Amino acid sequence: MITKRGIIVWIFAFATFLAILCSFAMAVLLINEGASAVVRPYILGGIFGGLSAESYLWISVTATFIFLGISSLIVYRKQPPDPEIVKMLLKVGGNLAALRKAQEASITETADQLEYNRKVEQKFFSDIKADREEANKEMLAILANQSKAIKKIRLDLISTIEKKAGETGEEPSADLKNEKH
């Protein structure tokens, strides 16, 4: 169907080209020889005999527009759809619908997985936060106990040093006295 149409368009387009050439030739002949010039064309000359250059010019111009119009109509006329193309379009449409469903399912699954991961991570991080807060409290309690123990040991040490210094008769250093307070 398309091949036949292409051939018909080609034939009418070529006829249009020939009619344009004839019109151009007759215009040149009219300019050079005037309106009294007589032409005997190959095809029309056998039917009509000799024609004046002016008549042949108008016949060529008319034929040009007729062939050009026919060519345009054939080119721009809507063709019936090719059954193979219709089948292919239906198949592509079905494939697109299946792909759309698969894509929607994939998006839903991904969104569900992301929500699940968010909940798991939230729980994980809240557990870590609670463990860290508990460890911080324990560490602060240990440090507070160590600080108390160090103060007690220091006071005991200073008092022992003062006691020993008193027994030996030496005066404790000013630094030790300042540290007591």
C-alpha positions in Angstrom: 0.0 0.0 0.0 2.7 2.4 1.0 4.9 1.4 -2.0 2.0 2.0 -4.5 1.3 5.4 -2.9 5.0 6.4 -3.1 5.1 5.4 -6.8 1.9 7.4 -7.6 3.3 10.5 -5.7 6.6 10.1 -7.6 4.8 10.0 -11.0 2.6 13.0 -10.3 5.6 15.0 -8.9 7.6 14.2 -12.0 4.7 15.3 -14.2 4.6 18.5 -12.2 8.3 19.0 -12.8 7.9 18.4 -16.6 4.9 20.9 -16.7 7.1 23.5 -14.9 9.9 22.9 -17.4 7.4 23.3 -20.3 6.0 26.5 -18.8 9.5 27.9 -18.4 10.4 27.0 -22.0 7.3 28.6 -23.3 7.9 31.8 -21.3 11.4 32.0 -22.8 10.0 31.3 -26.3 7.4 34.1 -25.9 10.1 36.5 -24.7 12.4 35.7 -27.6 9.9 35.2 -30.5 6.8 37.0 -29.4 3.1 36.0 -29.3 3.1 34.8 -32.9 5.4 31.8 -32.3 3.9 28.5 -33.1 4.9 25.3 -31.3 4.2 21.7 -32.3 4.5 19.6 -29.0 5.2 15.9 -29.3 2.1 14.6 -27.6 -0.4 17.5 -28.0 0.8 18.3 -31.5 -0.5 15.0 -32.9 -3.9 15.7 -31.4 -4.2 19.5 -31.9 -1.6 20.3 -34.5 0.5 23.4 -34.0 -0.3 25.6 -30.9 0.6 29.2 -30.3 3.3 29.7 -27.6 0.9 31.6 -25.5 -1.7 28.9 -25.5 0.9 26.3 -24.8 2.2 28.4 -21.9 -1.3 28.6 -20.3 -1.8 24.8 -20.8 1.6 24.1 -19.1 0.8 26.4 -16.2 -2.6 24.8 -15.7 -1.1 21.3 -16.0 1.5 22.4 -13.4 -1.1 23.4 -10.9 -3.3 20.3 -11.6 -0.4 17.9 -11.1 0.9 19.7 -8.1 -2.6 19.6 -6.5 -3.0 15.9 -7.2 0.5 15.2 -5.7 -0.4 17.2 -2.6 -3.7 15.4 -2.2 -2.0 12.0 -2.4 0.8 12.9 -0.1 -1.4 14.4 2.6 -4.4 12.1 2.4 -4.9 10.0 5.5 -4.1 6.4 5.1 -5.9 3.6 6.8 -3.7 2.2 9.6 -1.6 -0.8 8.8 -2.8 -3.9 10.7 0.8 -4.8 11.6 1.4 -1.4 13.1 -1.9 -1.6 15.0 -0.9 -5.0 16.4 2.5 -3.6 17.4 1.0 -0.6 19.1 -1.4 -2.8 21.0 1.4 -5.0 22.1 3.5 -2.0 23.2 0.5 -0.6 25.1 0.0 -3.9 26.9 3.7 -4.0 27.7 3.6 -0.4 29.0 0.6 -1.3 31.2 2.4 -4.3 32.6 5.6 -2.2 33.2 3.5 0.5 35.0 2.0 -2.1 37.3 5.4 -3.6 38.0 6.8 -0.1 38.7 3.9 0.8 41.0 4.4 -2.5 42.9 8.2 -1.9 43.1 7.6 1.6 44.4 5.2 0.4 47.0 7.5 -2.4 48.1 10.5 0.1 48.3 8.4 2.6 50.3 7.4 -0.2 52.7 11.0 -1.4 53.0 12.1 2.2 53.7 9.5 2.6 56.4 10.5 -0.6 58.0 14.2 0.3 57.9 13.3 3.7 59.4 11.5 2.1 62.3 14.3 -0.4 62.9 16.9 2.3 62.8 14.9 4.5 65.1 14.6 1.7 67.6 18.3 0.8 67.2 19.4 4.4 67.8 17.0 4.9 70.7 18.4 1.7 72.3 21.9 3.0 71.7 21.0 6.4 73.2 19.5 4.7 76.3 22.5 2.5 76.7 24.8 5.6 76.3 22.8 7.6 78.9 23.0 4.6 81.3 26.7 4.2 80.7 27.2 8.0 81.2 25.3 7.8 84.6 27.4 4.8 85.7 30.6 6.6 84.6 29.6 9.7 86.5 28.8 7.7 89.6 32.2 5.9 89.3 34.0 9.2 88.8 32.2 10.8 91.7 33.2 7.8 93.9 36.8 8.0 92.7 36.8 11.7 93.4 35.5 11.1 97.0 38.1 8.3 97.5 40.9 10.5 96.2 39.9 13.3 98.5 39.7 10.9 101.5 43.1 9.4 100.6 44.6 12.8 100.3 43.2 14.0 103.6 44.4 10.8 105.2 47.8 11.2 103.6 48.1 14.8 104.7 47.1 14.0 108.2 49.6 11.1 108.3 52.3 13.4 107.0 51.5 16.0 109.7 51.4 13.4 112.4 54.8 12.0 111.3 56.2 15.5 111.0 54.9 16.4 114.4 56.6 13.3 115.8 59.9 14.2 114.1 59.6 17.9 115.0 59.6 19.2 111.5 57.1 21.8 110.3 54.9 20.6 107.4 55.3 22.6 104.3 53.0 25.4 103.4 51.8 23.6 100.3 50.4 20.8 102.4 48.6 23.2 104.6 47.0 24.9 101.6 46.0 21.6 100.1 44.1 20.7 103.2 41.6 23.4 102.7 
